[in-house]
Structures are given as structure tokens and as C-alpha cells.
Amino acid sequence: MAGRHRRRRRGLRRAAVPAAAGAVLLATAIAAGAGPDSVAGSPTAAAEGVKRALVAAKPTPRQSPPPTTTTPPPATTETPATRPEKAQPNNTVRLVRGGTATLVPMDVVNGVLPVPEGVRQAAWWGATLDARNGATVLAGHVNWHGATGPFAELWQSKAGDVVTVMDKDGKSYRFQVRQVETVHKDQLPSRAQELFGQDGEHRLVLVTCGGRWVGGAEGYEENRVVIASPV
């Protein structure tokens, strides 16, 4: 997910739903109304009539194409164990290497999940943080106009990493990574319910783009999907 989208709508391959500016293709076949209860200030579990949540990002003509493959953030001498701990702001997600993004609740409308512009915010859709079932989905851009975002860390994620989410009231939720997937966008439709469905055990699902840049409607050809369980 990189760059600023053109404002005109454009249909995507295998999807009869147009992509809105900043949209991210998450999956197909997410059932409407299948999610757990929602609370005030958090996204609804599913939007009425949802059939698809899209996954593509296209830069403006003014932007130079991104690298052909994603690269990890610049190396640092600090490690998660030695880096000074800073208080996590409310309404944010913090990844294991310290990357932090503000959460913006989003509803899927006409099959499209908008993602905020830039790299310092992430879309939040699906189950609430204290839900008993379903996926809490956080989606962010890997880079934007040359800036690498916190969600680029997902390309370094591994099982056992701990992700912390702070809600708007300052309550902290910890999740431990148990599954890391690199999914070609062509494979997402068949795995939609498995990855993003609002049934099964509660899980945090973090999503960004990457891999080889192919341009067009696809942008990057892959998605990084990191799944974590409450701890």
C-alpha cells in the first residue's frame, strides 16, 4: 500500500466493486453482519451488504515508482530490549520494534475499506478489542511519498512478537504473533474468510502491502498478513 490514489474510481480485476481513494484490498467473501458486538467509538463488525474489501494502492502520476521490493526500515543500534520505553498514546497500535500508528475506525462501504493517507494512521475494521470472536483488522500503508511507515515492520515480524493496542480510553491490549503470511493478491479471495472472517477465535490481523511492484490496479503484488492472539 503506497502512494496517493487517483480520485476517479476504477474497477479492479475480479471485483465488480470500484476502489475508492486510499482503499486497501483485504479480501472477498466477508459476510455482512457476521461479526461480534461493537461498542461506541469502534468500527462495526461488518457493513451492510459487504461482499468484498479491496486491496490495491496506486500512486499519483507525480510520484516516482517505489522500489521493486519492500525493504525493512533502516538498521538501528537499539533493540526492543534496549530501546527506552515511551508511553504509548491512546488509540494506537505499537509494533514490537516501536513503530506506532494512530487507529482510525473505518466502515466497509460498498465493499471498500478506506485507509488513511500517509503512514502514521491505520484503518481499524472488524471486531472490538475485547471481542470473544472474530478478526480485529488493522491496515496501513507500507510507504507513502518516499516515507517508510510503521507497518513496514510487518515484513520483519515473526512468531512470538508482541503487539500492543491502546484503546481510546487508555486500556492496553496485548497480542502475540502466532502466524505470519505473505499472500499473493490473487490468492486472497480463497482465503478471505480464514484471514478476515468474523467468526472463530478472536485475533488481531495486521495487513500491509509489499513484494514486487507491478503497478496498475495491483500496485504491489503481495500482502503481508500478521495474525496475533490475545495474551
Secondary structure by P-SEA (a helix, b strand, c coil): cccccccbbbbccccccccccccccccccccccccccccccccccccccccbbbbbcccccccccccccccccccccccccccccccccccccccccbbbbbbbbbcccccbbbbbccccbbbbbccccccccccbbbbbbcccccccccccccccccccbbbbbbcccbbbbbbbbccccccccccccccccccccccccbbbbbbbbbcccccccccccbbbbbbbbcc
